[in-house]
Amino acid sequence: MTSAADSNPRIYIACLAAYNNGYLHGAWIDADQDVDEIRDEIAAMLARSPIEHAEEYAIHDYEGFEGAAISEYAGIDTVARMGAFIAEHGALGAGLLEQFSGDMEQAETTLQDCYHGQFASLADYMEELTTESVTIPEALRYYVDWDAMARDAEMGGDLFTIETAHGEVHVFSSR
């Protein structure tokens, strides 16, 4: 897998007939476009194959998926959906896909229904959540252990985070 942090999600589609006959023939295709457009580009690549009547293809490389894995024989519908999701949400989208083992439904639902925002740390989120909901007497404010609260919430399964950069944590409810 190749990584290009600033590129759009792309897949390298190889013609298997050419590959099996010792030729490297394929094309880089943007994965964040409509499924039919991707299929049209695959058909055009196969039509240009040095092997007549080539029909089969495989994904031999990909980039711009921010670390999300794409299998060699992933369905084009899945690849297009993942490409669009990652093109829209970047490393956060890829992190959600990793969290849910590539389950697009779960990643989309979690982002829509369970997202609490971006913070410097989970402890910062816990502090903001707590201070917005209760008044902590000034004399006790310095005794509150926000890191311990964050650790308990994460270990208890109430929250999970996706870190997209140093000091950039996205907080989600687990339920």
C-alpha positions in Angstrom: 0.0 0.0 0.0 1.2 3.5 -0.8 0.3 6.4 1.4 -0.2 9.9 0.2 -1.7 12.1 2.9 -2.7 15.0 0.7 -4.2 13.0 -2.2 -7.7 11.9 -3.0 -8.5 8.2 -2.4 -7.4 6.3 -5.5 -7.1 2.7 -6.5 -4.8 1.0 -9.0 -6.8 -1.5 -11.0 -4.7 -4.1 -12.8 -5.8 -6.2 -15.7 -5.4 -9.8 -14.5 -5.2 -11.3 -18.1 -2.2 -9.0 -18.8 -0.7 -9.7 -15.3 -0.9 -13.4 -15.8 0.8 -13.1 -19.2 3.7 -11.0 -17.8 2.5 -7.6 -18.6 1.8 -4.7 -16.2 -1.3 -3.1 -17.4 -3.7 -1.1 -15.3 -4.8 2.4 -14.3 -5.1 4.7 -11.3 -8.7 5.6 -10.7 -10.2 8.1 -8.3 -12.2 6.2 -5.7 -14.3 9.0 -4.5 -16.4 9.2 -7.6 -19.7 7.6 -8.6 -19.7 3.8 -8.9 -20.7 3.8 -12.5 -17.8 6.2 -13.4 -15.3 3.9 -11.7 -16.7 0.9 -13.6 -16.5 2.8 -16.8 -12.9 3.6 -16.2 -12.2 -0.1 -15.4 -13.9 -1.1 -18.6 -11.8 1.4 -20.6 -8.6 0.1 -19.0 -9.6 -3.5 -19.8 -10.4 -2.5 -23.4 -6.9 -1.1 -23.8 -5.3 -4.3 -22.4 -2.6 -6.0 -24.5 -4.5 -9.2 -24.0 -7.7 -9.5 -26.1 -11.0 -10.0 -24.4 -9.6 -9.2 -20.9 -12.4 -9.2 -18.3 -10.9 -9.7 -14.9 -9.2 -7.1 -12.7 -8.0 -6.7 -9.2 -7.0 -3.8 -6.9 -3.2 -4.0 -6.7 -2.5 -0.7 -4.9 -4.3 2.2 -3.3 -3.5 5.6 -1.8 -5.2 8.4 0.0 -7.3 6.1 2.2 -5.7 7.5 5.3 -4.7 4.0 6.6 -8.0 2.2 5.9 -7.4 -1.1 4.3 -8.7 -2.1 0.8 -8.6 -5.8 -0.2 -7.5 -6.9 -3.6 -11.0 -8.0 -4.5 -13.0 -5.4 -2.7 -16.3 -4.6 -4.4 -16.4 -1.4 -6.4 -19.5 -0.3 -4.5 -17.6 -0.6 -1.2 -14.5 1.1 -2.5 -16.5 4.0 -3.9 -18.4 4.4 -0.6 -15.2 4.3 1.4 -13.5 6.7 -1.0 -16.3 9.2 -0.7 -16.4 8.9 3.1 -12.7 9.4 3.5 -12.6 12.2 0.9 -15.2 14.0 3.0 -13.9 13.2 6.5 -10.2 12.4 6.0 -8.3 10.7 8.8 -11.4 10.8 11.1 -13.4 8.8 8.5 -10.5 6.3 8.1 -10.2 6.0 11.9 -13.9 5.2 12.2 -13.6 2.6 9.4 -10.6 1.1 11.3 -12.6 1.2 14.6 -15.5 -0.8 13.0 -13.4 -3.1 10.8 -14.5 -1.5 7.6 -18.2 -1.5 8.4 -19.4 1.6 6.5 -22.9 1.5 8.1 -21.5 1.6 11.6 -19.0 4.3 10.8 -21.6 6.5 9.2 -24.1 6.0 11.9 -21.5 6.6 14.7 -20.3 9.8 13.0 -23.9 11.1 12.7 -25.3 10.0 16.0 -22.5 9.6 18.5 -19.9 12.3 17.7 -19.2 14.8 20.5 -16.5 16.9 18.8 -12.8 17.5 18.6 -10.7 18.1 21.7 -7.0 18.2 22.7 -7.6 15.1 24.8 -10.4 13.0 26.3 -9.7 14.6 29.6 -10.4 18.0 28.1 -13.8 16.7 26.9 -14.5 15.3 30.4 -13.7 18.7 31.9 -15.9 20.6 29.5 -18.8 18.1 29.9 -18.6 18.2 33.7 -18.3 21.9 34.0 -21.2 22.5 31.7 -23.5 20.2 33.6 -22.5 20.8 37.3 -21.0 23.7 39.3 -17.7 22.6 40.9 -16.9 24.7 43.9 -13.7 26.7 43.4 -12.1 25.1 46.5 -12.5 21.6 44.9 -11.7 22.5 41.3 -8.0 21.6 41.6 -8.7 18.2 43.1 -10.7 16.9 40.2 -8.7 14.4 38.2 -9.9 14.8 34.6 -7.5 12.2 33.3 -8.8 9.6 35.6 -12.4 10.5 34.6 -11.5 10.1 31.0 -9.7 6.8 31.6 -12.7 5.5 33.5 -15.1 6.6 30.7 -13.0 4.9 28.1 -12.3 1.7 30.1 -16.0 1.5 31.0 -16.9 1.5 27.4 -18.9 4.7 27.5 -16.6 6.7 25.2 -14.0 6.0 22.6 -11.6 8.4 20.8 -10.0 8.6 17.4 -6.7 10.5 17.3 -6.1 12.2 14.0 -3.1 14.3 14.9 -1.1 15.2 18.0 -3.5 17.1 20.3 -6.5 16.3 18.0 -8.8 13.8 19.5 -12.4 13.1 18.3 -14.7 11.8 21.0 -17.6 9.4 20.4 -20.2 7.7 22.6 -20.0 4.0 22.4 -23.7 3.5 22.6 
